[in-house]
Amino acid sequence: NVICFTGYSAKDPGNPASLSSDKIYHIFRDKNGALWVATSGGGLSRFDEAAGTFTAFKLNPEDPTSLPSNFITTLEQAGPNRLWVGTLGLGLALFDTNSGKVIESYKNDPNDLASLSEDTIYDLAVDSQGRVWAATARGGVNLLNPNTGKFTRFQNNPGDPNSIASNSVYALYLDEPNGILWVGTSGGLNRLEISTGQWKTYNNHRGLASNTVVGIQPDGASGLWVSTTRGLSRFDTVLGTFRNYDARDGLQGNQFNIASTARAADGEVFFGGPNGVNFFHAEDIFDNVYEPKVLFTGLELFNLPVAVDGEILTQPVEYTSSITLRHDQSVFTIEFAGLSYQNASRNLYRYQMEGFDKGWSPPKTVRRATYTNLPPGTYTFLVHATNNDGQWNRTPAQLKIVILPPWWQTWWFRFASITGL
């Protein structure tokens, strides 16, 4: 469950039963129901919910069985009455919750490739075999076999496309039933097929909002919610596609923080950032299916608006189905808009001058198209639009455009030239 503290602070440092630090990295409820608070600078605190008091466990330089650091980043269950404790710069510890003592510590040894690759740990995941997956700040993903005390390292190899995208790892999600470890890195969202060791990377070139992934939560169906430094992405693990959300969708901001995500027992997900927290149930998030109608909103000649004076327009352009231009009216711009007002800045448009363009323009948010020196002839200008969620309208807006030839290319001039009249 997601726990929110109200009224418990370290404002009374002289009270040993107060919270040891106001800076909290992680909150964890163990299998016995005890609530543990990992703090920055205050070590580990156990909360007595009935009494409203805390018991602090901190680094004691004179006691080798105390915590290795007072800067605790993450916690995971390690078995009955035991916790895995990740720290900021001082490795991984196995903590006995009954005695309050550290049973085993793991740190980087430069001379041992089977040691922890790096000592700052951002996230942990424990599989059904008791193995520990660790996300490190600069050393990639590490897998600890507690029976041997040895680590297997998964690190980036620039020469190997089948390697993790970056050694800066911020988040883990273990989908053990499907044999997949999802990894958030500074190089995108990574997928490890555990049985084969095959890695796959999904980054901004594949639609991810940002390559820096700081949180991962399952959506309860076939997808993942991924928090980044440029918004929130919903990833469809079957199709391999992303649907991105930003501050215009109601997010607290586009920036999300490391170690600021959780999933409640009922499936509600939480993502925190500098401006607050967003929380929702995945089934409450759905796309806008409205198909916007497109209207023509303006016509310009040589960058000047065309007046409704009868020469070109006899009525406003939105009510006009056809316009006729002379050959020397060679630079004109058509403006248009999709009638979808929910986050209208995200509406996309594509257009085509039928009879001139070879295909549709790339989708973009620009609501105008300019043409220069169209050959004399009859054309049809077509425009499609999407709403804010990318739903295209199926029937394009149409505007017939006739470009008159110069007098020396008219049939009557050519006839006169041939006959000598």
Secondary structure, DSSP 8 states (H G I E B T S, - for coil): ------S--SS-TT-TTS-S-S-EEEEEE-TTS-EEEEEBSS-EEEEETTTTEEEEE---TT-TTS-S-SBEEEEEEEETTEEEEEEBSS-EEEEETTTTEEEEEE---TT-TTS-S-SBEEEEEE-TTS-EEEEESSS-EEEEETTTTEEEEE---TT-SSS-S-S-EEEEEEEGGGTEEEEEETTEEEEEETTTTEEEEE-GGGT-S-S-EEEEEE-SSSEEEEEETTEEEEEETTTTEEEEE-GGGT-S-S---TT-EEE-TTS-EEEEETTEEEEE-GGG---------EEEEEEEETTEE--SSSSS-SS-GGG-SEEEE-TT--EEEEEEEES--TTGGG--EEEEEETT-SS----BS--EEEEE---SEEEEEEEEEB-TT--B-SS-EEEEEEE---GGGSHHHHHHHHHT-
